[in-house]
Amino acid sequence: MSKSFTPAAPLTPQELNTILREARAHRARVLAKGVSAIAQRLRALFGAGSRTAGKGQNRAV
């Protein structure tokens, strides 16, 4: 059973836009932090091997 938030006074369009802009910025920061953490884990897992993985595969046979 969830309760909805009811402000004491209705929000103006400007206030609503400000809240939405701040929420989007927060979501972007959280997403960027998560992507950075995943990239860091992948670098730790694969190390230097991932940097040289593609080299030498295009040699003539």
PDB file of N, CA, C and O in Angstrom, chain B, residues numbered from 101:
ATOM      1  N   MET B 101       0.850  -1.175   0.000  1.00  0.00           N
ATOM      2  CA  MET B 101       0.000   0.000   0.000  1.00  0.00           C
ATOM      3  C   MET B 101       0.896   1.239   0.000  1.00  0.00           C
ATOM      4  O   MET B 101       1.574   1.515   0.990  1.00  0.00           O
ATOM      5  N   SER B 102       0.901   1.963  -1.073  1.00  0.00           N
ATOM      6  CA  SER B 102       1.766   3.138  -1.159  1.00  0.00           C
ATOM      7  C   SER B 102       0.956   4.412  -0.972  1.00  0.00           C
ATOM      8  O   SER B 102      -0.202   4.513  -1.377  1.00  0.00           O
ATOM      9  N   LYS B 103       1.599   5.359  -0.356  1.00  0.00           N
ATOM     10  CA  LYS B 103       0.956   6.655  -0.141  1.00  0.00           C
ATOM     11  C   LYS B 103       1.514   7.646  -1.152  1.00  0.00           C
ATOM     12  O   LYS B 103       2.706   7.626  -1.457  1.00  0.00           O
ATOM     13  N   SER B 104       0.670   8.492  -1.658  1.00  0.00           N
ATOM     14  CA  SER B 104       1.145   9.513  -2.580  1.00  0.00           C
ATOM     15  C   SER B 104       1.461  10.787  -1.804  1.00  0.00           C
ATOM     16  O   SER B 104       0.845  11.082  -0.780  1.00  0.00           O
ATOM     17  N   PHE B 105       2.425  11.523  -2.312  1.00  0.00           N
ATOM     18  CA  PHE B 105       2.839  12.775  -1.677  1.00  0.00           C
ATOM     19  C   PHE B 105       1.895  13.883  -2.106  1.00  0.00           C
ATOM     20  O   PHE B 105       1.666  14.088  -3.298  1.00  0.00           O
ATOM     21  N   THR B 106       1.358  14.585  -1.145  1.00  0.00           N
ATOM     22  CA  THR B 106       0.475  15.713  -1.437  1.00  0.00           C
ATOM     23  C   THR B 106       1.071  16.971  -0.836  1.00  0.00           C
ATOM     24  O   THR B 106       1.086  17.116   0.386  1.00  0.00           O
ATOM     25  N   PRO B 107       1.566  17.891  -1.665  1.00  0.00           N
ATOM     26  CA  PRO B 107       2.155  19.115  -1.122  1.00  0.00           C
ATOM     27  C   PRO B 107       1.088  19.992  -0.464  1.00  0.00           C
ATOM     28  O   PRO B 107      -0.094  19.921  -0.802  1.00  0.00           O
ATOM     29  N   ALA B 108       1.530  20.812   0.475  1.00  0.00           N
ATOM     30  CA  ALA B 108       0.607  21.714   1.172  1.00  0.00           C
ATOM     31  C   ALA B 108      -0.003  22.710   0.198  1.00  0.00           C
ATOM     32  O   ALA B 108      -1.175  23.067   0.316  1.00  0.00           O
ATOM     33  N   ALA B 109       0.791  23.154  -0.758  1.00  0.00           N
ATOM     34  CA  ALA B 109       0.296  24.083  -1.782  1.00  0.00           C
ATOM     35  C   ALA B 109       0.656  23.502  -3.143  1.00  0.00           C
ATOM     36  O   ALA B 109       1.700  22.865  -3.280  1.00  0.00           O
ATOM     37  N   PRO B 110      -0.171  23.705  -4.136  1.00  0.00           N
ATOM     38  CA  PRO B 110       0.161  23.185  -5.466  1.00  0.00           C
ATOM     39  C   PRO B 110       1.455  23.809  -5.994  1.00  0.00           C
ATOM     40  O   PRO B 110       1.758  24.973  -5.731  1.00  0.00           O
ATOM     41  N   LEU B 111       2.198  23.011  -6.736  1.00  0.00           N
ATOM     42  CA  LEU B 111       3.454  23.501  -7.307  1.00  0.00           C
ATOM     43  C   LEU B 111       3.172  24.338  -8.549  1.00  0.00           C
ATOM     44  O   LEU B 111       2.276  24.041  -9.338  1.00  0.00           O
ATOM     45  N   THR B 112       3.961  25.383  -8.693  1.00  0.00           N
ATOM     46  CA  THR B 112       3.870  26.185  -9.914  1.00  0.00           C
ATOM     47  C   THR B 112       4.617  25.436 -11.016  1.00  0.00           C
ATOM     48  O   THR B 112       5.447  24.578 -10.716  1.00  0.00           O
ATOM     49  N   PRO B 113       4.346  25.737 -12.256  1.00  0.00           N
ATOM     50  CA  PRO B 113       5.087  25.086 -13.342  1.00  0.00           C
ATOM     51  C   PRO B 113       6.601  25.287 -13.218  1.00  0.00           C
ATOM     52  O   PRO B 113       7.374  24.384 -13.537  1.00  0.00           O
ATOM     53  N   GLN B 114       7.018  26.450 -12.763  1.00  0.00           N
ATOM     54  CA  GLN B 114       8.454  26.711 -12.602  1.00  0.00           C
ATOM     55  C   GLN B 114       9.048  25.812 -11.518  1.00  0.00           C
ATOM     56  O   GLN B 114      10.134  25.261 -11.697  1.00  0.00           O
ATOM     57  N   GLU B 115       8.340  25.662 -10.395  1.00  0.00           N
ATOM     58  CA  GLU B 115       8.820  24.783  -9.322  1.00  0.00           C
ATOM     59  C   GLU B 115       8.874  23.332  -9.792  1.00  0.00           C
ATOM     60  O   GLU B 115       9.827  22.610  -9.497  1.00  0.00           O
ATOM     61  N   LEU B 116       7.860  22.920 -10.513  1.00  0.00           N
ATOM     62  CA  LEU B 116       7.837  21.557 -11.028  1.00  0.00           C
ATOM     63  C   LEU B 116       8.992  21.321 -11.991  1.00  0.00           C
ATOM     64  O   LEU B 116       9.643  20.277 -11.934  1.00  0.00           O
ATOM     65  N   ASN B 117       9.254  22.279 -12.874  1.00  0.00           N
ATOM     66  CA  ASN B 117      10.380  22.155 -13.804  1.00  0.00           C
ATOM     67  C   ASN B 117      11.708  22.079 -13.068  1.00  0.00           C
ATOM     68  O   ASN B 117      12.591  21.315 -13.458  1.00  0.00           O
ATOM     69  N   THR B 118      11.858  22.864 -12.007  1.00  0.00           N
ATOM     70  CA  THR B 118      13.088  22.836 -11.217  1.00  0.00           C
ATOM     71  C   THR B 118      13.282  21.469 -10.577  1.00  0.00           C
ATOM     72  O   THR B 118      14.381  20.915 -10.602  1.00  0.00           O
ATOM     73  N   ILE B 119      12.216  20.930 -10.007  1.00  0.00           N
ATOM     74  CA  ILE B 119      12.297  19.615  -9.369  1.00  0.00           C
ATOM     75  C   ILE B 119      12.656  18.545 -10.396  1.00  0.00           C
ATOM     76  O   ILE B 119      13.507  17.693 -10.139  1.00  0.00           O
ATOM     77  N   LEU B 120      12.014  18.589 -11.545  1.00  0.00           N
ATOM     78  CA  LEU B 120      12.305  17.599 -12.586  1.00  0.00           C
ATOM     79  C   LEU B 120      13.732  17.722 -13.099  1.00  0.00           C
ATOM     80  O   LEU B 120      14.394  16.711 -13.333  1.00  0.00           O
ATOM     81  N   ARG B 121      14.216  18.955 -13.277  1.00  0.00           N
ATOM     82  CA  ARG B 121      15.591  19.170 -13.742  1.00  0.00           C
ATOM     83  C   ARG B 121      16.592  18.608 -12.729  1.00  0.00           C
ATOM     84  O   ARG B 121      17.562  17.952 -13.110  1.00  0.00           O
ATOM     85  N   GLU B 122      16.354  18.867 -11.436  1.00  0.00           N
ATOM     86  CA  GLU B 122      17.251  18.352 -10.400  1.00  0.00           C
ATOM     87  C   GLU B 122      17.206  16.829 -10.332  1.00  0.00           C
ATOM     88  O   GLU B 122      18.233  16.185 -10.120  1.00  0.00           O
ATOM     89  N   ALA B 123      16.021  16.254 -10.512  1.00  0.00           N
ATOM     90  CA  ALA B 123      15.899  14.794 -10.493  1.00  0.00           C
ATOM     91  C   ALA B 123      16.645  14.171 -11.670  1.00  0.00           C
ATOM     92  O   ALA B 123      17.308  13.146 -11.514  1.00  0.00           O
ATOM     93  N   ARG B 124      16.539  14.787 -12.841  1.00  0.00           N
ATOM     94  CA  ARG B 124      17.255  14.269 -14.016  1.00  0.00           C
ATOM     95  C   ARG B 124      18.762  14.378 -13.835  1.00  0.00           C
ATOM     96  O   ARG B 124      19.503  13.468 -14.207  1.00  0.00           O
ATOM     97  N   ALA B 125      19.217  15.486 -13.265  1.00  0.00           N
ATOM     98  CA  ALA B 125      20.654  15.662 -13.028  1.00  0.00           C
ATOM     99  C   ALA B 125      21.154  14.623 -12.033  1.00  0.00           C
ATOM    100  O   ALA B 125      22.238  14.065 -12.202  1.00  0.00           O
ATOM    101  N   HIS B 126      20.365  14.366 -11.003  1.00  0.00           N
ATOM    102  CA  HIS B 126      20.744  13.360 -10.006  1.00  0.00           C
ATOM    103  C   HIS B 126      20.817  11.982 -10.655  1.00  0.00           C
ATOM    104  O   HIS B 126      21.759  11.227 -10.415  1.00  0.00           O
ATOM    105  N   ARG B 127      19.824  11.658 -11.475  1.00  0.00           N
ATOM    106  CA  ARG B 127      19.811  10.358 -12.149  1.00  0.00           C
ATOM    107  C   ARG B 127      21.030  10.213 -13.052  1.00  0.00           C
ATOM    108  O   ARG B 127      21.623   9.137 -13.120  1.00  0.00           O
ATOM    109  N   ALA B 128      21.408  11.279 -13.743  1.00  0.00           N
ATOM    110  CA  ALA B 128      22.582  11.237 -14.618  1.00  0.00           C
ATOM    111  C   ALA B 128      23.859  11.014 -13.814  1.00  0.00           C
ATOM    112  O   ALA B 128      24.736  10.259 -14.233  1.00  0.00           O
ATOM    113  N   ARG B 129      23.963  11.676 -12.650  1.00  0.00           N
ATOM    114  CA  ARG B 129      25.148  11.485 -11.801  1.00  0.00           C
ATOM    115  C   ARG B 129      25.234  10.054 -11.290  1.00  0.00           C
ATOM    116  O   ARG B 129      26.311   9.458 -11.289  1.00  0.00           O
ATOM    117  N   VAL B 130      24.113   9.504 -10.858  1.00  0.00           N
ATOM    118  CA  VAL B 130      24.089   8.130 -10.351  1.00  0.00           C
ATOM    119  C   VAL B 130      24.459   7.154 -11.462  1.00  0.00           C
ATOM    120  O   VAL B 130      25.232   6.222 -11.238  1.00  0.00           O
ATOM    121  N   LEU B 131      23.913   7.362 -12.652  1.00  0.00           N
ATOM    122  CA  LEU B 131      24.218   6.493 -13.781  1.00  0.00           C
ATOM    123  C   LEU B 131      25.697   6.570 -14.148  1.00  0.00           C
ATOM    124  O   LEU B 131      26.329   5.541 -14.386  1.00  0.00           O
ATOM    125  N   ALA B 132      26.250   7.773 -14.194  1.00  0.00           N
ATOM    126  CA  ALA B 132      27.667   7.944 -14.528  1.00  0.00           C
ATOM    127  C   ALA B 132      28.555   7.265 -13.493  1.00  0.00           C
ATOM    128  O   ALA B 132      29.567   6.658 -13.842  1.00  0.00           O
ATOM    129  N   LYS B 133      28.182   7.367 -12.236  1.00  0.00           N
ATOM    130  CA  LYS B 133      28.958   6.728 -11.176  1.00  0.00           C
ATOM    131  C   LYS B 133      28.921   5.212 -11.332  1.00  0.00           C
ATOM    132  O   LYS B 133      29.932   4.538 -11.138  1.00  0.00           O
ATOM    133  N   GLY B 134      27.755   4.679 -11.682  1.00  0.00           N
ATOM    134  CA  GLY B 134      27.626   3.238 -11.882  1.00  0.00           C
ATOM    135  C   GLY B 134      28.434   2.753 -13.067  1.00  0.00           C
ATOM    136  O   GLY B 134      29.091   1.715 -12.984  1.00  0.00           O
ATOM    137  N   VAL B 135      28.396   3.482 -14.164  1.00  0.00           N
ATOM    138  CA  VAL B 135      29.168   3.111 -15.351  1.00  0.00           C
ATOM    139  C   VAL B 135      30.656   3.162 -15.041  1.00  0.00           C
ATOM    140  O   VAL B 135      31.414   2.290 -15.465  1.00  0.00           O
ATOM    141  N   SER B 136      31.071   4.181 -14.303  1.00  0.00           N
ATOM    142  CA  SER B 136      32.476   4.306 -13.925  1.00  0.00           C
ATOM    143  C   SER B 136      32.911   3.128 -13.056  1.00  0.00           C
ATOM    144  O   SER B 136      34.008   2.596 -13.228  1.00  0.00           O
ATOM    145  N   ALA B 137      32.055   2.726 -12.130  1.00  0.00           N
ATOM    146  CA  ALA B 137      32.383   1.598 -11.255  1.00  0.00           C
ATOM    147  C   ALA B 137      32.492   0.303 -12.056  1.00  0.00           C
ATOM    148  O   ALA B 137      33.385  -0.508 -11.810  1.00  0.00           O
ATOM    149  N   ILE B 138      31.590   0.109 -13.009  1.00  0.00           N
ATOM    150  CA  ILE B 138      31.644  -1.095 -13.845  1.00  0.00           C
ATOM    151  C   ILE B 138      32.916  -1.097 -14.681  1.00  0.00           C
ATOM    152  O   ILE B 138      33.580  -2.128 -14.796  1.00  0.00           O
ATOM    153  N   ALA B 139      33.263   0.045 -15.264  1.00  0.00           N
ATOM    154  CA  ALA B 139      34.482   0.135 -16.069  1.00  0.00           C
ATOM    155  C   ALA B 139      35.716  -0.161 -15.223  1.00  0.00           C
ATOM    156  O   ALA B 139      36.641  -0.834 -15.676  1.00  0.00           O
ATOM    157  N   GLN B 140      35.723   0.341 -14.002  1.00  0.00           N
ATOM    158  CA  GLN B 140      36.855   0.099 -13.111  1.00  0.00           C
ATOM    159  C   GLN B 140      36.972  -1.390 -12.786  1.00  0.00           C
ATOM    160  O   GLN B 140      38.076  -1.935 -12.759  1.00  0.00           O
ATOM    161  N   ARG B 141      35.845  -2.044 -12.542  1.00  0.00           N
ATOM    162  CA  ARG B 141      35.875  -3.483 -12.254  1.00  0.00           C
ATOM    163  C   ARG B 141      36.361  -4.281 -13.458  1.00  0.00           C
ATOM    164  O   ARG B 141      37.119  -5.240 -13.312  1.00  0.00           O
ATOM    165  N   LEU B 142      35.919  -3.879 -14.650  1.00  0.00           N
ATOM    166  CA  LEU B 142      36.369  -4.581 -15.850  1.00  0.00           C
ATOM    167  C   LEU B 142      37.868  -4.409 -16.055  1.00  0.00           C
ATOM    168  O   LEU B 142      38.560  -5.357 -16.426  1.00  0.00           O
ATOM    169  N   ARG B 143      38.372  -3.196 -15.814  1.00  0.00           N
ATOM    170  CA  ARG B 143      39.823  -2.983 -15.930  1.00  0.00           C
ATOM    171  C   ARG B 143      40.569  -3.843 -14.920  1.00  0.00           C
ATOM    172  O   ARG B 143      41.625  -4.395 -15.230  1.00  0.00           O
ATOM    173  N   ALA B 144      40.024  -3.958 -13.715  1.00  0.00           N
ATOM    174  CA  ALA B 144      40.676  -4.776 -12.691  1.00  0.00           C
ATOM    175  C   ALA B 144      40.646  -6.255 -13.082  1.00  0.00           C
ATOM    176  O   ALA B 144      41.613  -6.978 -12.841  1.00  0.00           O
ATOM    177  N   LEU B 145      39.553  -6.703 -13.678  1.00  0.00           N
ATOM    178  CA  LEU B 145      39.442  -8.110 -14.067  1.00  0.00           C
ATOM    179  C   LEU B 145      40.369  -8.466 -15.216  1.00  0.00           C
ATOM    180  O   LEU B 145      41.063  -9.482 -15.174  1.00  0.00           O
ATOM    181  N   PHE B 146      40.379  -7.623 -16.243  1.00  0.00           N
ATOM    182  CA  PHE B 146      41.112  -7.969 -17.448  1.00  0.00           C
ATOM    183  C   PHE B 146      42.501  -7.357 -17.510  1.00  0.00           C
ATOM    184  O   PHE B 146      43.352  -7.842 -18.255  1.00  0.00           O
ATOM    185  N   GLY B 147      42.743  -6.320 -16.758  1.00  0.00           N
ATOM    186  CA  GLY B 147      44.064  -5.722 -16.676  1.00  0.00           C
ATOM    187  C   GLY B 147      44.629  -5.314 -18.019  1.00  0.00           C
ATOM    188  O   GLY B 147      43.898  -4.868 -18.904  1.00  0.00           O
ATOM    189  N   ALA B 148      45.936  -5.470 -18.167  1.00  0.00           N
ATOM    190  CA  ALA B 148      46.633  -5.033 -19.376  1.00  0.00           C
ATOM    191  C   ALA B 148      46.271  -5.891 -20.576  1.00  0.00           C
ATOM    192  O   ALA B 148      46.414  -5.441 -21.713  1.00  0.00           O
ATOM    193  N   GLY B 149      45.808  -7.110 -20.356  1.00  0.00           N
ATOM    194  CA  GLY B 149      45.466  -7.995 -21.464  1.00  0.00           C
ATOM    195  C   GLY B 149      44.399  -7.424 -22.365  1.00  0.00           C
ATOM    196  O   GLY B 149      44.402  -7.679 -23.569  1.00  0.00           O
ATOM    197  N   SER B 150      43.487  -6.655 -21.803  1.00  0.00           N
ATOM    198  CA  SER B 150      42.410  -6.109 -22.625  1.00  0.00           C
ATOM    199  C   SER B 150      42.911  -5.006 -23.546  1.00  0.00           C
ATOM    200  O   SER B 150      42.298  -4.737 -24.579  1.00  0.00           O
ATOM    201  N   ARG B 151      44.018  -4.367 -23.185  1.00  0.00           N
ATOM    202  CA  ARG B 151      44.544  -3.287 -24.019  1.00  0.00           C
ATOM    203  C   ARG B 151      45.228  -3.824 -25.268  1.00  0.00           C
ATOM    204  O   ARG B 151      45.287  -3.137 -26.287  1.00  0.00           O
ATOM    205  N   THR B 152      45.747  -5.052 -25.196  1.00  0.00           N
ATOM    206  CA  THR B 152      46.480  -5.615 -26.328  1.00  0.00           C
ATOM    207  C   THR B 152      45.687  -6.711 -27.025  1.00  0.00           C
ATOM    208  O   THR B 152      46.209  -7.359 -27.933  1.00  0.00           O
ATOM    209  N   ALA B 153      44.461  -6.932 -26.630  1.00  0.00           N
ATOM    210  CA  ALA B 153      43.688  -8.059 -27.147  1.00  0.00           C
ATOM    211  C   ALA B 153      43.488  -7.999 -28.652  1.00  0.00           C
ATOM    212  O   ALA B 153      43.547  -9.042 -29.304  1.00  0.00           O
ATOM    213  N   GLY B 154      43.257  -6.852 -29.221  1.00  0.00           N
ATOM    214  CA  GLY B 154      42.958  -6.755 -30.644  1.00  0.00           C
ATOM    215  C   GLY B 154      44.171  -6.692 -31.538  1.00  0.00           C
ATOM    216  O   GLY B 154      44.034  -6.813 -32.756  1.00  0.00           O
ATOM    217  N   LYS B 155      45.343  -6.510 -30.990  1.00  0.00           N
ATOM    218  CA  LYS B 155      46.552  -6.352 -31.797  1.00  0.00           C
ATOM    219  C   LYS B 155      47.021  -7.706 -32.324  1.00  0.00           C
ATOM    220  O   LYS B 155      47.022  -8.701 -31.599  1.00  0.00           O
ATOM    221  N   GLY B 156      47.408  -7.728 -33.558  1.00  0.00           N
ATOM    222  CA  GLY B 156      47.971  -8.937 -34.139  1.00  0.00           C
ATOM    223  C   GLY B 156      46.938  -9.882 -34.713  1.00  0.00           C
ATOM    224  O   GLY B 156      47.316 -10.933 -35.231  1.00  0.00           O
ATOM    225  N   GLN B 157      45.692  -9.577 -34.653  1.00  0.00           N
ATOM    226  CA  GLN B 157      44.682 -10.477 -35.189  1.00  0.00           C
ATOM    227  C   GLN B 157      44.495 -10.287 -36.687  1.00  0.00           C
ATOM    228  O   GLN B 157      43.876 -11.126 -37.341  1.00  0.00           O
ATOM    229  N   ASN B 158      45.013  -9.214 -37.235  1.00  0.00           N
ATOM    230  CA  ASN B 158      44.826  -8.940 -38.656  1.00  0.00           C
ATOM    231  C   ASN B 158      46.045  -9.362 -39.487  1.00  0.00           C
ATOM    232  O   ASN B 158      46.262  -8.830 -40.575  1.00  0.00           O
ATOM    233  N   ARG B 159      46.823 -10.294 -38.993  1.00  0.00           N
ATOM    234  CA  ARG B 159      48.000 -10.745 -39.731  1.00  0.00           C
ATOM    235  C   ARG B 159      47.585 -11.604 -40.917  1.00  0.00           C
ATOM    236  O   ARG B 159      46.596 -12.335 -40.860  1.00  0.00           O
ATOM    237  N   ALA B 160      48.349 -11.503 -41.976  1.00  0.00           N
ATOM    238  CA  ALA B 160      48.078 -12.337 -43.148  1.00  0.00           C
ATOM    239  C   ALA B 160      48.466 -13.769 -42.834  1.00  0.00           C
ATOM    240  O   ALA B 160      49.460 -14.016 -42.151  1.00  0.00           O
ATOM    241  N   VAL B 161      47.680 -14.712 -43.334  1.00  0.00           N
ATOM    242  CA  VAL B 161      47.963 -16.131 -43.051  1.00  0.00           C
ATOM    243  C   VAL B 161      48.623 -16.747 -44.250  1.00  0.00           C
ATOM    244  O   VAL B 161      48.950 -17.933 -44.234  1.00  0.00           O
TER     245      VAL B 161
END
